[in-house]
Amino acid sequence: MRGIGMKQYGGIQQLTEMEWPTKPIGPDDVLISIKASGVNPVDWKVREGLLQADFPFELPLILGWDAAGSVPWRFS
């Protein structure tokens, strides 16, 4: 997984390109191949730490709530 994220709360200078290995997919999970993503006002509020009480994220964190992509069909 690759995206723009942060290692600590703060201003725009905290944003950096980040990469993580894909986690194993469980029986109740869906892996989405993202083709486009976007940001909305909640992303800068999370980045600045304004929503820590409501959303206790574990850092580092890749930001982004909006995405479009495809889900490959998989039958077991």
Residue frames as a rotation matrix with the C-alpha (Angstrom) as fourth column:
MET 1
0.592 0.806 0.000 0.00
0.806 -0.592 0.000 0.00
0.000 0.000 -1.000 0.00
ARG 2
-0.632 -0.771 0.079 1.30
0.775 -0.632 0.022 3.44
0.033 0.075 0.997 -0.91
GLY 3
0.480 0.813 0.329 -0.10
0.766 -0.571 0.295 6.85
0.428 0.110 -0.897 -0.10
ILE 4
-0.320 -0.487 0.813 0.46
-0.027 -0.853 -0.521 10.27
0.947 -0.189 0.260 1.39
GLY 5
0.589 0.527 -0.613 0.52
0.542 0.305 0.783 10.22
0.599 -0.794 -0.106 5.15
MET 6
0.321 -0.416 0.851 2.09
-0.611 -0.777 -0.150 11.45
0.723 -0.472 -0.504 8.34
LYS 7
-0.205 -0.480 -0.853 4.20
0.450 0.727 -0.518 10.16
0.869 -0.490 0.067 11.19
GLN 8
-0.647 0.073 -0.759 3.14
0.713 -0.295 -0.636 12.88
-0.270 -0.953 0.139 13.63
TYR 9
0.471 0.881 0.050 0.41
0.867 -0.452 -0.209 15.48
-0.161 0.142 -0.977 13.90
GLY 10
-0.318 -0.550 -0.772 1.08
0.381 -0.820 0.428 18.96
-0.868 -0.158 0.470 12.57
GLY 11
0.188 0.331 -0.925 1.04
-0.545 -0.748 -0.379 21.18
-0.817 0.575 0.039 9.51
ILE 12
0.916 0.253 -0.312 1.35
-0.385 0.331 -0.862 20.36
-0.114 0.909 0.400 5.84
GLN 13
0.090 -0.975 -0.204 5.10
-0.930 -0.009 -0.368 19.81
0.357 0.223 -0.907 6.25
GLN 14
-0.217 -0.108 0.970 4.27
-0.676 0.734 -0.069 16.53
-0.704 -0.671 -0.232 8.05
LEU 15
0.789 0.612 0.062 2.94
-0.367 0.549 -0.750 14.97
-0.493 0.569 0.658 4.83
THR 16
-0.367 -0.912 -0.185 5.20
-0.803 0.211 0.557 12.44
-0.469 0.353 -0.810 3.15
GLU 17
0.262 0.382 -0.886 4.89
-0.773 0.633 0.044 9.55
0.578 0.673 0.461 0.70
MET 18
-0.245 -0.252 0.936 4.59
-0.845 0.530 -0.079 6.30
-0.476 -0.810 -0.343 2.68
GLU 19
-0.014 0.196 -0.981 4.57
-0.699 0.699 0.150 2.63
0.714 0.688 0.127 1.79
TRP 20
-0.187 0.039 0.982 3.39
-0.837 0.518 -0.179 -0.44
-0.515 -0.855 -0.064 3.73
PRO 21
-0.984 -0.050 -0.171 3.08
-0.130 0.857 0.499 -4.11
0.121 0.513 -0.850 2.83
THR 22
-0.149 0.983 -0.104 -0.48
-0.681 -0.026 0.732 -5.26
0.717 0.180 0.674 2.17
LYS 23
-0.468 0.067 0.881 -1.98
-0.798 0.396 -0.454 -6.97
-0.379 -0.916 -0.131 5.21
PRO 24
-0.982 0.177 0.065 -3.34
0.189 0.925 0.330 -10.51
-0.001 0.336 -0.942 4.83
ILE 25
-0.488 0.872 -0.013 -6.97
-0.737 -0.405 0.541 -10.54
0.467 0.274 0.841 3.67
GLY 26
-0.854 0.246 0.459 -9.39
-0.217 0.633 -0.743 -12.26
-0.474 -0.734 -0.487 6.03
PRO 27
-0.696 0.617 0.367 -12.71
0.716 0.632 0.295 -13.95
-0.050 0.468 -0.882 5.18
ASP 28
0.377 0.879 -0.291 -14.69
0.852 -0.453 -0.264 -10.78
-0.364 -0.148 -0.920 5.97
ASP 29
-0.095 -0.531 -0.842 -12.27
0.057 -0.847 0.528 -8.37
-0.994 0.002 0.111 4.24
VAL 30
0.823 0.270 0.500 -12.22
0.522 -0.011 -0.853 -6.84
-0.225 0.963 -0.150 0.77
LEU 31
-0.281 -0.930 -0.236 -9.07
0.537 -0.356 0.765 -5.75
-0.796 0.089 0.599 -1.06
ILE 32
0.817 0.575 -0.045 -9.73
0.333 -0.533 -0.778 -2.73
-0.471 0.620 -0.627 -3.28
SER 33
-0.255 -0.842 0.476 -7.42
0.946 -0.116 0.301 -1.75
-0.198 0.527 0.826 -6.12
ILE 34
0.370 0.396 -0.841 -7.54
0.389 -0.888 -0.247 2.05
-0.844 -0.235 -0.482 -5.85
LYS 35
0.035 -0.286 0.958 -7.41
0.993 -0.098 -0.065 3.97
0.112 0.953 0.281 -9.13
ALA 36
-0.255 -0.078 0.964 -8.14
0.147 -0.988 -0.041 7.47
0.956 0.131 0.264 -7.77
SER 37
-0.041 0.246 -0.968 -8.32
0.995 0.102 -0.016 9.04
0.095 -0.964 -0.249 -4.34
GLY 38
0.024 0.101 0.995 -9.12
0.194 -0.976 0.094 12.42
0.981 0.191 -0.043 -2.90
VAL 39
-0.780 -0.252 -0.572 -9.05
0.610 -0.104 -0.786 14.38
0.139 -0.962 0.235 0.30
ASN 40
0.237 0.862 0.448 -11.76
0.451 -0.506 0.735 16.28
0.860 0.028 -0.509 2.07
PRO 41
0.252 -0.160 0.954 -11.84
-0.547 -0.837 0.004 18.64
0.798 -0.523 -0.299 5.08
VAL 42
0.970 0.110 0.216 -11.63
-0.242 0.496 0.834 15.81
-0.015 -0.861 0.508 7.61
ASP 43
0.612 -0.787 -0.073 -8.14
0.682 0.573 -0.455 14.93
0.400 0.228 0.888 6.31
TRP 44
-0.175 -0.722 0.670 -6.51
0.090 -0.689 -0.719 18.24
0.980 -0.066 0.185 7.25
LYS 45
0.444 0.389 0.807 -8.32
-0.758 -0.318 0.570 18.17
0.478 -0.865 0.154 10.60
VAL 46
0.979 -0.173 -0.105 -6.92
0.200 0.895 0.398 14.69
0.026 -0.411 0.911 11.28
ARG 47
0.290 -0.936 0.200 -3.44
0.623 0.025 -0.782 15.83
0.727 0.351 0.590 10.12
GLU 48
-0.183 -0.342 0.922 -3.46
-0.324 -0.865 -0.384 18.75
0.928 -0.369 0.047 12.53
GLY 49
-0.834 -0.168 -0.525 -4.65
0.352 0.572 -0.741 16.54
0.425 -0.803 -0.418 15.40
LEU 50
-0.709 0.593 0.382 -7.95
-0.667 -0.739 -0.090 18.35
0.229 -0.319 0.920 15.84
LEU 51
0.325 0.904 -0.279 -9.96
-0.771 0.423 0.476 15.11
0.548 0.060 0.834 15.89
GLN 52
-0.643 -0.695 -0.323 -7.79
-0.384 0.656 -0.649 13.01
0.663 -0.294 -0.689 18.23
ALA 53
-0.708 0.422 0.567 -10.55
-0.566 0.141 -0.812 12.76
-0.423 -0.896 0.139 20.84
ASP 54
0.333 0.936 -0.110 -13.09
-0.781 0.208 -0.589 11.51
-0.529 0.282 0.800 18.27
PHE 55
0.933 -0.110 -0.342 -10.78
-0.175 0.691 -0.701 9.39
0.313 0.715 0.625 16.07
PRO 56
0.534 -0.770 0.349 -7.83
-0.584 -0.037 0.811 7.97
-0.612 -0.637 -0.469 18.04
PHE 57
0.894 -0.235 -0.382 -5.72
-0.247 0.453 -0.857 6.91
0.374 0.860 0.346 15.04
GLU 58
0.600 -0.790 0.128 -2.47
0.347 0.401 0.848 5.02
-0.721 -0.464 0.515 15.47
LEU 59
0.761 -0.414 -0.499 0.42
-0.635 -0.633 -0.443 6.83
-0.132 0.654 -0.745 13.79
PRO 60
-0.875 -0.150 -0.459 1.92
-0.240 -0.689 0.684 6.60
-0.419 0.709 0.567 11.23
LEU 61
0.007 0.972 0.233 -1.24
0.346 0.216 -0.913 7.03
-0.938 0.087 -0.335 9.18
ILE 62
-0.900 -0.110 0.422 -2.01
0.436 -0.223 0.872 7.28
-0.001 0.969 0.249 5.48
LEU 63
-0.549 0.700 -0.457 -4.66
-0.218 -0.647 -0.730 9.95
-0.807 -0.301 0.508 5.02
GLY 64
-0.807 0.337 -0.486 -7.65
-0.541 -0.088 0.837 9.78
0.239 0.937 0.253 2.72
TRP 65
-0.494 0.737 0.462 -11.28
-0.224 0.405 -0.886 8.86
-0.840 -0.541 -0.035 3.10
ASP 66
0.553 0.736 -0.390 -12.42
-0.507 -0.075 -0.859 9.05
-0.661 0.673 0.332 -0.50
ALA 67
-0.619 -0.778 0.111 -11.41
-0.408 0.439 0.800 6.45
-0.671 0.450 -0.589 -3.08
ALA 68
0.611 0.715 -0.339 -12.52
-0.695 0.279 -0.663 4.87
-0.380 0.641 0.667 -6.33
GLY 69
-0.560 -0.820 -0.123 -11.30
-0.794 0.488 0.361 1.56
-0.236 0.300 -0.924 -7.68
SER 70
0.192 0.597 -0.779 -12.24
-0.718 0.627 0.303 -2.02
0.669 0.501 0.549 -8.33
VAL 71
-0.021 -0.097 0.995 -12.78
-0.817 0.576 0.039 -5.16
-0.577 -0.812 -0.091 -6.30
PRO 72
-0.590 -0.195 -0.784 -11.71
-0.683 0.639 0.355 -8.33
0.432 0.745 -0.509 -8.10
TRP 73
0.561 0.820 0.114 -14.27
-0.790 0.489 0.369 -11.11
0.247 -0.297 0.922 -7.70
ARG 74
-0.652 -0.742 -0.154 -12.96
-0.629 0.644 -0.435 -14.04
0.422 -0.187 -0.887 -5.73
PHE 75
0.562 0.827 0.025 -14.94
-0.739 0.488 0.464 -17.18
0.372 -0.280 0.885 -5.10
SER 76
-0.547 -0.751 0.371 -13.66
-0.837 0.482 -0.260 -19.82
0.017 -0.452 -0.892 -2.70
